[in-house]
Amino acid sequence: MHTRQRAFSTVLQSAMLLYQLQQYQACLSLLERAHIIGQPRFVLHLLSHWWMLKAALGLRDWPEVRGQCWRLLLTPFGHLTGRLPLGNTGRASVSAFQPMPLPDDLPADLD
């Protein structure tokens, strides 16, 4: 398993545990990290938005729910066009096209 896949899986498993414990806000925070890690890989990118949608539903955060629905629809186009902004957290409160700084503890190249 590649480094990116391993890192994504580790973060996603932790987020899923928080989801099961109904700690949706903490879950979303971890999913932001999963999004940053998984964004270059189509399936990982979709998975991060799917789980963000589930956590937003748990919070009944309707703007986030709408934003995640849009991002699930836009993800294939982002991959087809190569418009994937580095470091973007994937949340509805930020532009889907806005690059953001990578967290300090996350290497720029995980592959």
Backbone bond lengths (Angstrom), bond angles and torsions (degrees), N, CA, C in turn:
res aa  C-N    CA-C-N  psi(-1)  N-CA   C-N-CA  omega(-1)  CA-C   N-CA-C  phi
1 M - - - 1.449 - - 1.528 108.82 -
2 H 1.322 116.27 135.39 1.463 121.33 -179.02 1.523 111.11 -70.74
3 T 1.316 115.86 159.72 1.455 122.37 -179.05 1.523 111.35 -57.52
4 R 1.339 118.08 -44.10 1.460 121.49 -179.11 1.533 110.10 -61.65
5 Q 1.313 116.52 -46.46 1.466 121.39 179.94 1.528 111.07 -60.96
6 R 1.336 116.05 -43.51 1.467 120.76 179.37 1.522 111.10 -63.17
7 A 1.327 116.44 -46.52 1.466 121.04 -179.47 1.528 110.35 -62.90
8 F 1.330 116.71 -43.65 1.459 121.10 179.21 1.531 110.35 -62.35
9 S 1.314 116.71 -46.90 1.473 121.11 -178.33 1.519 111.55 -60.78
10 T 1.324 117.00 -41.15 1.461 121.16 179.39 1.526 110.96 -61.97
11 V 1.327 116.29 -47.30 1.464 120.27 -179.07 1.528 110.38 -67.85
12 L 1.329 117.18 -42.38 1.460 120.25 -179.09 1.530 111.06 -63.39
13 Q 1.330 117.73 -41.30 1.470 120.10 178.85 1.528 111.01 -61.03
14 S 1.319 116.75 -40.57 1.469 120.13 177.52 1.526 110.63 -65.34
15 A 1.329 116.56 -41.48 1.468 120.93 178.93 1.532 110.32 -64.27
16 M 1.308 117.27 -40.06 1.464 121.08 179.67 1.533 111.20 -64.81
17 L 1.324 116.66 -36.81 1.463 120.29 176.56 1.531 109.80 -63.96
18 L 1.323 116.85 -44.71 1.465 120.41 177.84 1.527 110.67 -62.64
19 Y 1.318 116.57 -37.00 1.459 120.36 177.32 1.534 110.17 -61.90
20 Q 1.324 116.43 -45.91 1.470 120.75 178.96 1.527 111.55 -61.05
21 L 1.327 116.41 -32.35 1.464 121.64 178.83 1.532 111.51 -84.11
22 Q 1.323 116.47 3.95 1.469 124.10 -179.17 1.518 112.63 61.01
23 Q 1.324 116.35 30.06 1.462 122.15 175.11 1.531 107.46 -97.91
24 Y 1.314 113.95 69.44 1.460 121.49 -168.78 1.526 113.56 -66.06
25 Q 1.325 118.03 -37.49 1.463 119.39 -179.50 1.527 110.94 -66.14
26 A 1.330 116.19 -44.42 1.469 120.50 176.96 1.524 110.31 -64.33
27 C 1.315 116.09 -37.16 1.464 121.80 176.98 1.528 109.95 -59.41
28 L 1.337 116.61 -47.22 1.469 120.35 179.81 1.522 112.00 -61.83
29 S 1.314 116.99 -36.86 1.474 119.86 178.12 1.523 110.95 -61.48
30 L 1.319 116.28 -43.59 1.469 119.34 177.32 1.529 111.11 -67.43
31 L 1.327 116.32 -36.32 1.462 119.64 -179.62 1.530 111.87 -66.86
32 E 1.322 117.74 -27.62 1.469 119.90 173.39 1.528 109.28 -60.47
33 R 1.302 116.00 -44.34 1.471 120.64 178.42 1.529 110.39 -64.88
34 A 1.336 116.12 -42.65 1.466 119.78 177.81 1.529 110.09 -60.04
35 H 1.320 116.77 -38.74 1.468 120.62 179.17 1.520 110.80 -62.68
36 I 1.313 116.47 -45.86 1.468 120.40 179.86 1.527 110.15 -59.93
37 I 1.321 116.22 -43.97 1.466 120.99 -178.61 1.528 111.09 -69.12
38 G 1.316 117.16 -44.93 1.462 121.22 -171.72 1.509 116.03 -88.07
39 Q 1.324 117.76 -11.62 1.462 120.73 -173.57 1.538 114.98 -52.08
40 P 1.309 120.30 -39.53 1.472 118.50 -179.71 1.529 114.84 -67.69
41 R 1.320 118.29 -15.86 1.468 122.27 179.99 1.525 109.07 -108.22
42 F 1.307 116.95 122.63 1.461 122.80 -172.35 1.526 113.59 -51.86
43 V 1.324 117.57 -52.94 1.466 120.51 -175.92 1.533 110.66 -65.42
44 L 1.329 117.07 -42.25 1.467 119.97 179.09 1.526 110.25 -64.01
45 H 1.310 116.10 -39.22 1.462 122.21 178.52 1.531 109.88 -60.72
46 L 1.326 116.49 -48.75 1.472 120.56 177.86 1.525 111.49 -60.88
47 L 1.328 116.61 -43.28 1.473 120.31 179.76 1.517 111.64 -60.03
48 S 1.323 117.81 -40.62 1.464 119.45 -179.45 1.528 110.35 -63.78
49 H 1.340 117.46 -41.56 1.466 119.70 178.59 1.533 111.70 -70.10
50 W 1.319 118.33 -36.00 1.461 121.27 178.05 1.535 110.20 -60.56
51 W 1.337 116.25 -46.07 1.459 119.77 -179.74 1.523 111.30 -71.27
52 M 1.331 117.81 -32.50 1.470 119.54 173.92 1.527 110.07 -62.85
53 L 1.319 116.68 -40.42 1.463 120.82 177.48 1.533 110.23 -61.26
54 K 1.328 116.62 -45.86 1.465 120.02 -179.98 1.527 111.49 -61.25
55 A 1.334 117.23 -44.00 1.467 120.63 179.57 1.528 110.73 -65.77
56 A 1.330 117.08 -39.80 1.471 120.78 178.14 1.525 110.26 -63.19
57 L 1.316 117.05 -38.91 1.469 120.34 175.73 1.532 110.57 -63.29
58 G 1.314 116.10 -40.40 1.464 120.24 177.60 1.528 111.65 -60.47
59 L 1.323 116.41 -36.77 1.461 121.32 178.27 1.525 112.75 -81.52
60 R 1.314 115.56 -12.80 1.472 121.65 -172.25 1.522 110.24 58.11
61 D 1.329 114.79 38.57 1.466 122.80 178.12 1.526 107.16 -91.89
62 W 1.330 115.91 88.88 1.461 121.33 -171.24 1.526 113.54 -64.42
63 P 1.339 120.69 -37.60 1.476 118.11 174.60 1.531 112.35 -61.66
64 E 1.333 116.56 -38.78 1.472 120.05 177.98 1.523 110.23 -68.03
65 V 1.328 117.53 -39.31 1.465 121.53 177.81 1.529 109.36 -59.36
66 R 1.332 117.01 -49.62 1.476 120.24 178.47 1.522 111.39 -59.73
67 G 1.329 115.71 -44.11 1.465 119.96 -179.97 1.517 112.41 -61.85
68 Q 1.319 117.23 -40.27 1.462 120.17 179.55 1.524 111.59 -70.86
69 C 1.327 117.30 -34.90 1.475 119.58 175.08 1.522 109.77 -61.12
70 W 1.327 116.62 -45.02 1.470 120.01 177.76 1.516 111.73 -62.24
71 R 1.323 116.34 -42.44 1.462 119.48 -178.40 1.533 111.49 -66.90
72 L 1.311 117.12 -35.92 1.472 119.28 175.27 1.528 110.48 -62.06
73 L 1.320 117.04 -37.05 1.468 120.68 178.32 1.528 112.08 -73.88
74 L 1.336 116.96 -34.50 1.469 121.31 -176.19 1.529 113.64 -83.45
75 T 1.318 117.44 -21.39 1.473 120.16 -175.88 1.527 113.01 -53.81
76 P 1.334 120.00 -46.57 1.475 117.77 178.75 1.528 113.02 -59.31
77 F 1.327 117.32 -38.57 1.468 120.48 179.90 1.525 111.32 -67.93
78 G 1.330 116.11 -37.19 1.463 119.42 176.63 1.510 111.73 -60.98
79 H 1.334 116.37 -39.13 1.464 119.68 179.46 1.525 111.40 -73.52
80 L 1.322 116.83 -37.05 1.467 119.82 178.73 1.521 112.23 -66.45
81 T 1.325 116.49 -37.13 1.466 120.63 -177.18 1.521 112.97 -93.17
82 G 1.333 117.01 -11.81 1.459 120.14 -178.12 1.523 113.28 77.52
83 R 1.320 117.59 15.32 1.474 121.55 179.85 1.520 109.24 -92.46
84 L 1.317 115.13 77.71 1.457 122.24 179.55 1.527 107.64 -123.29
85 P 1.327 117.65 98.92 1.466 119.78 -174.64 1.528 112.62 -70.61
86 L 1.298 116.00 120.57 1.463 123.57 -179.05 1.526 110.85 -54.99
87 G 1.308 116.15 132.80 1.457 121.79 174.21 1.517 115.33 82.92
88 N 1.327 117.99 -6.33 1.458 120.77 -178.24 1.524 109.98 -62.67
89 T 1.334 116.74 134.16 1.466 121.64 -174.69 1.521 113.49 -80.80
90 G 1.322 118.14 -14.19 1.455 121.01 175.80 1.512 115.79 82.97
91 R 1.328 117.87 2.46 1.461 120.45 -179.43 1.517 111.04 -81.45
92 A 1.312 116.35 156.92 1.458 122.51 -178.57 1.528 112.27 -67.02
93 S 1.317 117.02 -21.03 1.464 120.71 -178.33 1.527 113.39 -78.78
94 V 1.326 117.76 -5.53 1.467 121.18 177.13 1.527 109.38 -121.94
95 S 1.304 116.37 152.12 1.457 121.01 178.36 1.526 109.83 -62.22
96 A 1.316 115.75 138.33 1.464 120.84 178.09 1.529 111.72 -67.62
97 F 1.336 117.09 -9.66 1.467 121.49 -176.67 1.524 112.68 -111.63
98 Q 1.334 117.87 3.55 1.459 122.90 -174.04 1.524 112.00 -90.10
99 P 1.346 118.04 113.81 1.470 118.86 171.73 1.527 109.02 -65.93
100 M 1.307 116.04 148.94 1.466 121.46 -179.81 1.530 107.94 -137.09
101 P 1.331 116.33 156.99 1.475 118.20 178.77 1.529 110.55 -65.03
102 L 1.309 114.93 142.70 1.466 120.16 174.88 1.529 109.13 -72.17
103 P 1.330 117.72 145.72 1.468 119.08 172.96 1.531 109.56 -57.55
104 D 1.313 115.77 144.56 1.473 121.08 -176.40 1.520 113.97 -57.22
105 D 1.334 116.92 -32.08 1.463 119.86 -175.39 1.527 112.80 -90.16
106 L 1.329 116.95 6.31 1.463 120.42 -177.85 1.530 109.17 -109.70
107 P 1.331 118.38 117.72 1.454 119.65 178.59 1.521 111.90 -64.98
108 A 1.313 117.72 144.08 1.468 122.35 -177.71 1.522 111.02 -64.70
109 D 1.341 117.50 -32.56 1.471 120.57 -178.77 1.529 108.73 -118.95
110 L 1.317 115.01 106.51 1.472 119.88 -178.59 1.524 112.82 -93.05
111 D 1.310 117.34 -11.27 1.472 118.90 -178.10 1.486 107.38 -86.26
